[in-house]
Amino acid sequence: MDNSSGVGVLDKAALVLSALESGPATLAGLVGATGLARPTAHRLAVALEHHRMVARDMQGRFILGPRLSELAAAAGEDRLLATAGPVLTHLRDVTGESAQLYRRQGDMRICVAAAERLSGLRDTVPVGSTLTMKAGSSAQILMAWEEPERLHRGLQGARFTATALSGVRRRGWAQSIGEREPGVASVSAPVRGPSNRVVAAVSVSGPIERLSRHPGRMHAQAIIDAAGRLSEALRRTN
């Protein structure tokens, strides 16, 4: 093997992924493209499928899996965080509420950037905080556009329903009223990467007394605009 790293199993897995870069392949196609023995090619493809780096199409052929898109999106996180500061600060100033940016991490979501309210009761979530994916408007956003199997699994035990997420996809924003924490309301919108995949959720949160029981009416447009600016930053290639 010309490009051997010295770790044989990783070299072979890389061969499988490289072979799928040009399109769907049957097991026989993988064997032909990689030169691997049939049992080895099958074992590696199935193992990569378990980790969602490989998937199957409608014909059962092997294709590149959704995990690769997620990793590619994460690779753009530096650009996202570099842009997030001024965008969240502007969103806080426009709405008068604390603003946050969340990314999904496994079965949880993590606050990766925030802008605190300048005075009065501060409702921001500290950067680095890990929160549930079962409740809250940003959890709805990070869940709504997931692949069906992961969506179905994520809805188990959630405070929101598939019908609610359908409404989120239709509107392009989500709201929650006391869903994650009593007395707190929030509104969120999706940040999309270059492939249009949802990679983060931008959110404002505050007491129901300030945001009312219809926080989306007050702040949805400002949050959609902020999410759009972050999405545009991720689409830039330079």
N, C-alpha and C positions, 0 to 999 in steps of 0.2 A: 504494500500500500504506500503510494508516494507521499501522501500527506499524513503519515502516521504521527500521532501525538505520544505514542507509547502506552496509551490506555485503549486496548483493543476494542472493548465493548462500546466506548464512546465514539471511536472512529467508525465503527460499523453503524451505530445509530445515526451519525452524521451523514453517512452514505445513503441511508434510507430517506432521511429528510431532504437531502439534495436531489435524490431521484424524484421525489414528489413535487419538487419545485416546478417542474415542467408540466404537471397536471396529474389527474387521477391515474392510479396504476393497480392492476390486479396483482396477486401474489407472484404469478409467473412474470409479470412485467417488472416487479421489484427485483426478482432474482436475476433477470436479464440485465437490468440497469446497474445493479450493484456488484454482481459477480459473487454474491453471498450464497451459501448453501440454502436450499429451500427451507429446512427447519429453522435455520438461524434467522433468515429474513422474516419468517412468520413470527417467531418468538419476539424479535425486536419490534416489529410493527404493532403487535398486540400490546406489548409493554408500553410503547409510546402512546398507543390509543388510551391506555389506562390513565396516563398523565395528561391526556387531552392535547398532546402535541401532534397526534395523528387522529383522524376520524374516518368515517366511511360515507360515501355518497349513496344515492338511492339504489345504485346497482351493486352496492357492497364493495366497491373499489376503495382502496386506501387514498386518502387526501390529507393535505396539511390541516392540522387541527386548530381549534379556537384559542388554545393556550398561547400559540405563537403570536397571534394578534395582540393578546393581552401583554405579552412580554415586550412587543414592539411599542405598544402604547406606554408602558412603564419606562422604556428607554427615553421617551420624550418628556419625562416628568421634570427634569431640570428646567426645560423651557417653560413648562406649565407653572412651576413654582416661581420662576423669575418674573413671570407676568402677573402672577396671582396677587402679589402685594399691592400694587397700585390699583388693580381692578377691584379687589375687596375693600380697599380704603374708600374708593369712589362709591361703591355700593353702600357701604356703611353711612357715608355722608349723605347720600341721596335718600336713603330709607330711614336714617336715624336709629338703625338697629345693628346689632352685632352680625358680622358676616363670616361665613366659614367655607372652606373647600374640603370636600371629603373624597377619598378614593377607597374602593373596595379592596380588602385584603383577606382572602379566604372567605370565611363565614362572618366576618366582621367588617366594619368600615372605620377608617382612621382619619382624623382631622389633620390635614397636612399643611393648612395655612388658615389664618384667622385675622380679623380686624375687630378690635373691641370697641364697644360703644364708649364715647368719650366721657359721658357723665351719667349720673344716676345709677340705677341698677344695671349691672353688667351681666349679660346672659351668654357671653361667648363660651365656646368649648375650648379648653387649652389645646394648643398644637401637640400632637402626639397621642391625644385621647383616643381610645378604642371603644366604639359603640356598637350596639346591636344592629343587625340587618333585618330585624323583625319588626321595627317600629321607627317612625320618623319620616319626614318628607324626603330627606336625602337618601334614606334606605329605599324608599319607593322608586326614586329616580334610578339608583344603581341596580335595582332589581327589574324594572319594567321592560327593559330591552334585552334581557338575558335570553339565551337559547332555551327552548321549551323545557327540556329536562331539568336544567338548573333552576329555572323559574318555578316549576312545579315543586321541586325539593325545597326551595327557599320560602315558599308560601306556607309550608307546614309550621304551625305555631305562630304565624305572623299576625300582627294587629290589623293588617290590610288584606284585601281580597284580590283575586284575579280580575274581577270587575272593576275594582278601584284602579288597578294598574292599567287596564284598558283605557280608562278615562285619562290617566296620566299621559299615555302615549298619544292620545287624540289631542289633548290640550298643549302638551309640551312642557308642563310644569306640574308640581305636586305640592300639596299643603297638608299639614297635620295640626290637630288641635288637641293637645293633651295626650298625644298618642304614645310618645316615649316617656315624657315626664309631665305629671299633672301641673296645669297652670301655664304651660309653655306652648306657644304656637310657632310654626316655621313654614317657610316656603322655599322650594328648591327647583332648580332647572339643570338639564344635562349639559356637560361639557363633552364635545365630541372630538376624537382624534382624526388624523388624516383619512382613515378608512371609514369615517362616519360612525365608528363604534363609540358608545358612551364610555368614557374613561374616568370621569369624575362628576361630582355634583356640587354646584355652588348654592349656598343657602343663606337666608337670614333667619334669625330666631329672636324671640322675645316673649314677654308675658302676654297672655291672652288679653289682658286689660288694655294693652297698647295695640296689639296686632288685630284684635277682635276675633270673632269666630269665623270670619271670612278673610283670612290674611292674604289669600291669592288676589282678591279684588284690589287690595292696597298696593301690593308689591310685586306681583307676578311679572309685569313688564320690565321693571328695573332689573330683576334677577335674570330674566331671559336675555336682556341686553348684555349683562355682565358675562353670562355663560357664552354668549356669542363672541364676545371679545376674546375670551380665553380659548375658545375653539379656533378662532382665526389665528391666534398666536401659534397653536399647534400645527396648523396647516402650512405655515411659512417654512420654506426649506432652507432659508439662510439665516 
